[in-house]
Amino acid sequence: MQIIKTIPLFFILLLLYNVVVIGLKSEKGSEGPPPLKKQLHTFTLPSDEQWPLTVEDVFIIMGIMVLYIEILKSTRSGTITIVEHTLSVFVFIAYLMEFMMSDLVVYSSFVYLGCMSLVDVLAGFTISIAAARRDFQISG
């Protein structure tokens, strides 16, 4: 169970994103709309307007949820938290490198997820330092 607490969830989201993009791209070939624009469902709103839910929308929603969970995880203190923060930095670097090097992830949603990963890194360090300072003042 400790290993699951240590793995940054943005890494799992990065893997899932790549699996879905590669899977949808091979399914469609080079024809048709971009893979992440595939419509999953259409919701009828009370205003009688249609809102199409796409694969890209689902990833952005998942990214927001993952960011919330990661910020909650950063409030813990301990050795595991330091390891998790270090791994989060590597995950952000992976987002950045993949965006610059791969033609599969040229979507705004990937940039949004990368930015959320950066916020996770920055917030994680900031919150951990504040929590450690508070713990030190209470015990000292």
C-alpha positions in Angstrom: 0.0 0.0 0.0 2.9 2.4 0.7 4.0 2.1 -3.0 0.6 3.4 -4.2 0.9 6.4 -1.8 4.4 7.1 -3.3 3.5 7.0 -7.0 2.5 10.3 -8.3 -1.0 10.0 -9.8 0.0 12.3 -12.7 2.4 9.5 -13.8 -0.6 7.1 -14.1 -2.5 9.8 -15.9 0.4 10.3 -18.3 0.5 6.5 -19.0 -3.2 6.4 -19.5 -3.1 9.4 -21.9 -0.4 7.7 -24.0 -2.3 4.4 -24.1 -5.5 6.1 -25.2 -3.9 8.4 -27.8 -1.9 5.6 -29.3 -5.0 3.3 -29.2 -7.3 5.8 -30.8 -4.8 6.9 -33.4 -4.2 3.3 -34.6 -8.0 2.8 -34.6 -8.7 5.8 -36.8 -5.5 5.7 -38.9 -4.7 9.1 -40.4 -8.3 9.8 -41.4 -11.0 11.4 -39.3 -11.0 13.8 -36.4 -8.0 13.9 -34.0 -8.2 11.0 -31.5 -8.9 13.1 -28.4 -11.8 14.8 -30.1 -13.7 11.5 -30.2 -17.2 12.1 -28.8 -18.1 9.8 -25.9 -21.6 11.1 -25.1 -23.9 14.0 -25.7 -25.7 15.6 -22.7 -28.8 17.6 -23.2 -28.7 20.6 -20.9 -31.8 22.2 -19.3 -31.5 25.0 -21.9 -32.0 22.3 -24.6 -28.4 22.9 -25.8 -26.2 19.8 -26.5 -22.9 19.4 -24.7 -20.7 16.8 -26.3 -18.3 15.0 -23.9 -15.0 14.1 -25.6 -12.1 12.0 -24.6 -10.1 15.3 -24.1 -12.8 16.6 -21.7 -12.5 13.4 -19.6 -8.7 13.8 -19.3 -9.0 17.4 -18.2 -11.7 16.5 -15.6 -9.5 13.6 -14.3 -6.5 16.0 -14.2 -8.4 18.4 -11.9 -9.4 15.5 -9.6 -5.8 14.2 -9.6 -4.4 17.6 -8.8 -6.8 17.9 -5.8 -5.7 14.4 -4.5 -2.0 15.2 -5.0 -2.3 18.5 -3.0 -4.0 16.6 -0.2 -1.2 14.0 -0.3 1.4 16.8 0.1 0.0 17.8 3.5 1.6 14.7 5.0 5.1 14.8 6.4 7.7 12.1 6.3 10.3 10.4 4.2 7.7 9.0 1.8 6.5 12.5 1.0 10.0 13.6 0.1 10.3 10.6 -2.3 6.8 11.4 -3.8 7.8 15.0 -4.4 11.0 13.9 -6.1 9.1 11.5 -8.3 6.6 14.3 -9.1 9.4 16.5 -10.4 10.5 13.6 -12.7 6.9 13.2 -13.9 6.7 16.9 -14.8 9.9 16.6 -16.7 8.4 13.6 -18.5 5.4 15.7 -19.5 7.7 18.5 -20.7 10.0 16.2 -22.7 7.2 14.3 -24.3 5.4 17.5 -25.4 8.6 18.7 -27.0 9.6 15.4 -28.6 6.5 13.5 -29.6 3.9 14.3 -32.3 1.3 12.2 -30.5 0.6 14.7 -27.8 0.1 18.0 -29.7 -3.1 18.7 -27.9 -4.0 21.5 -25.5 -5.2 18.9 -23.0 -1.7 17.5 -22.7 -0.4 21.0 -22.0 -3.1 21.5 -19.4 -2.1 18.2 -17.7 1.5 19.2 -17.8 0.7 22.6 -16.2 -1.3 20.7 -13.5 1.7 18.5 -12.9 3.8 21.7 -12.5 1.3 23.1 -10.0 1.4 19.7 -8.2 5.2 20.1 -7.9 5.2 23.7 -6.7 2.2 23.3 -4.4 3.7 20.1 -3.0 6.9 21.7 -2.0 5.2 24.8 -0.7 2.7 22.9 1.4 5.3 20.4 2.7 7.6 23.2 3.8 4.8 25.1 5.5 3.6 21.8 7.2 7.1 21.0 8.3 7.6 24.5 9.7 4.4 24.2 11.7 5.4 20.7 13.0 8.8 22.0 14.0 7.2 25.0 15.9 4.8 22.8 17.7 7.4 20.2 18.8 10.2 22.8 19.4 
